[in-house]
Amino acid sequence: QLSLVESGGGLVQPGESLRLSCAASGDSLDYWSIGWFRQAPGKEREGISCISRNAMITNYADSVKGRFTISRDNAKNTVYLQMDSLKPEDTAVYYCAASRVFSDSYFSDLYDYWGQGIQVTVSY
């Protein structure tokens, strides 16, 4: 049983940065690939980044490529999403999720466990 909890969200102005954390409990993250997703009101849930178990492979959606960086610290059982140069269109609820396999398709059925989500708002 794996539990995931996101933290680090909040309200920032355009151009500023946030770092989201995804803290795991109940199991070691050594066995899990992690994806980050987001969902804005009225829009489909969007996969934005993922990282393999050993961090050898990462992937980014075009919408965040060059601005966001995914990383992990398995010793702390935590995955991070560094978000730089934030834009108003980044406003959404952000979720982390765990999969037994790594895939850049962001197919939701591959993810067995999900966090509760955390709000990120980018606005003046």
C-alpha atoms as one frame of an Amber mdcrd trajectory, in Angstrom:
protein
   0.000   0.000   0.000   1.584   3.231  -1.209   0.402   6.672  -0.083   1.428
   9.866  -1.871   1.067  13.414  -0.558   1.826  16.540  -2.578   3.047  19.753
  -0.977   4.629  23.046  -1.960   1.819  24.599  -3.967   0.441  28.080  -3.576
  -0.031  31.440  -5.253   2.788  33.049  -7.237   3.106  35.757  -9.853   4.006
  35.024 -13.477   7.725  34.429 -13.916   8.214  33.140 -10.386   8.996  29.599
  -9.262   7.597  26.846  -7.084   8.880  23.441  -6.083   6.342  20.702  -5.547
   7.140  17.663  -3.434   5.555  14.223  -3.595   6.206  12.349  -0.367   5.597
   8.600  -0.289   4.826   6.302   2.601   3.860   2.661   2.994   6.381   1.447
   0.423   9.764   2.385  -0.971   9.837   4.610  -4.039  12.642   2.399  -5.339
   9.955   0.236  -6.933   7.940   3.008  -8.583   8.136   5.326 -11.526   6.468
   8.656 -10.737   4.421  10.916 -12.965   3.168  14.441 -12.444  -0.234  15.422
 -13.802  -2.299  18.576 -13.669  -5.902  19.527 -14.260  -7.247  23.016 -14.784
 -10.965  23.816 -14.432 -12.865  22.751 -17.532  -9.867  20.948 -19.025  -8.717
  17.357 -19.340  -6.130  16.006 -16.951  -2.714  16.439 -18.529   0.433  14.420
 -17.942   3.349  16.836 -17.710   6.398  14.931 -16.472   7.579  11.497 -15.377
  10.722   9.893 -14.014  11.965   6.317 -13.974  12.795   4.419 -10.808  16.520
   5.152 -10.975  16.062   8.634 -12.494  17.900   7.566 -15.651  14.923   8.516
 -17.825  12.749  11.618 -17.626  10.070  13.054 -19.867   8.301  16.392 -20.198
   5.198  17.505 -22.016   5.748  20.216 -24.595   3.745  22.638 -22.468   6.343
  22.563 -19.668   9.545  21.509 -21.434  12.430  23.824 -20.630  10.676  25.299
 -17.592   9.962  22.344 -15.298  12.448  19.830 -13.887  11.559  16.504 -12.296
  13.892  14.810  -9.828  13.804  12.256  -7.056  15.540  11.434  -3.804  14.739
   7.813  -3.071  16.540   8.004   0.279  13.924  10.568   1.327  11.128   8.724
  -0.480  10.312  11.962  -2.278   9.923  13.152  -5.866  10.153  16.826  -6.774
   8.872  19.044  -9.546  10.759  22.311  -9.869   8.591  24.791 -11.762  10.325
  27.891 -13.126   9.095  30.743 -15.313   5.531  30.022 -14.313   2.723  31.255
 -16.537  -0.967  31.873 -15.804  -1.800  28.838 -17.946   0.106  26.678 -15.448
  -2.692  27.284 -12.944  -4.140  23.882 -12.042  -4.390  21.193  -9.415  -1.202
  19.131  -9.591  -1.083  15.412  -8.823   1.707  12.906  -8.454   1.099   9.247
  -9.235   3.044   5.985  -9.059   3.449   3.337 -11.754   5.273   0.013 -11.846
   6.496   0.831 -15.350   7.929   3.911 -17.016   6.037   5.318 -19.968   5.866
   8.721 -21.603   2.289   8.093 -22.721   0.829   9.300 -19.396  -1.874   6.657
 -19.667  -3.719   6.927 -16.360  -4.407   3.194 -16.119  -0.670   2.603 -15.696
  -0.711   4.472 -12.392  -1.784   2.507  -9.340  -1.628   5.220  -6.678  -2.416
   8.929  -6.748  -1.924  11.825  -4.397  -4.784  14.068  -3.338  -3.642  16.975
  -5.495  -2.405  20.448  -4.633  -3.379  23.843  -6.024  -0.939  25.977  -8.000
  -2.176  29.434  -8.954  -0.158  31.800 -11.148  -1.658  35.271 -11.170  -0.885
  38.934 -10.586
